[in-house]
Amino acid sequence: MPLTVPNWMRALLPRRFRKTVARVAVVRLSGAIGAVSPIRPGLSIATVAPSLERAFSMPGLSAVALVVNSPGGSPVQSHLIYRRIRALAAEKEVRVFAFVEDAAASGGYMIACAADEIVADPASLVGSIGVVSAGFGFDRLIERIGIERRVHTQGEAKAMLDPFRPENPQDIVRLKEIQADVQALFTGLVRERRPGLDASRDLFTGAVWTGRQALELGLVDALGDLRTTLRARYGEKVDLRLVAENRGTWLARLLRRAGPGQTAAGLPDALIAAVEERAAWARLGL
């Protein structure tokens, strides 16, 4: 049986013996983007940055693979995550892949555009390049039950889109201006990162497409999955190293309640990290 030498030990060997297996750091970016709930925080630069830093700082790195599964959310957090990925990729001179699972829509697609190549499943939902604002109007309801709304502001636009007051046409005009500015940022980013887009189609209507349709439109580069694609690119023995999500599993968060170093159950951080990593691999299906 041939002796297997860990990658970290190969640096100690003479150059002619340093043949290494390609290593790819895998970062899972799953869930809505922005504040979701206290129990399960969404993707944000605060929750994602530590995982990204660990991934791009991994020794012997050939590439970073982002596993994206997000319907979108906050445009600000989406853009911050996108910019951090691009900055780290340029700093470390590492190629980035994005693998779309169920969806890379809206802000999820913006994050996927940070990759040099986007690979989707044929049935993935891709796109939704647009901006939306939704809410409810309660002004007639509170009038019916006899509630008087009292709002005092300095600045006439301070209470814009107050759901307990009748809709103001000027507020709608202002909202549309804001949405148009964010949309311009989004479409400009996609055009820059995806130069092969189908110019004959308007891809910025907020519509979504399947992975197969997205490939024809130039929104993704290939169809496939992480394991098959990376083995074809870097060899059957490619070393896939999953970076556990910073948010952690519910079990890990429960065990961490005593603070850093030691947990309420008396377990060290290293053991909790192993729990998180095993759970993350299980979610990834590898």
Secondary structure, 3 states (H helix, E strand, C coil): CCCCCCHHHHCCCCHHHCCCCCEEEEEEEECCECCCCCCCCCECHHHHHHHHHHHHCCCCEEEEEEEEEECCECHHHHHHHHHHHHHHHHHHCCEEEEEEEEEEECHHHHHHCCCCEEEECCCCEEECCCCCCCCCCCHHHHHHCCCCCCCCCCCCCCCCCCCCCCCCHHHHHHHHHHHHHHHHHHHHHHHHHCCCCCCCCCCCCCCEEEHHHHHHHCCCCEECCHHHHHHHHHCCCCEEEEECCCCCCHHHHHHHHHCCCECCCCCEHHHHHHHHHHHHHHHHCC
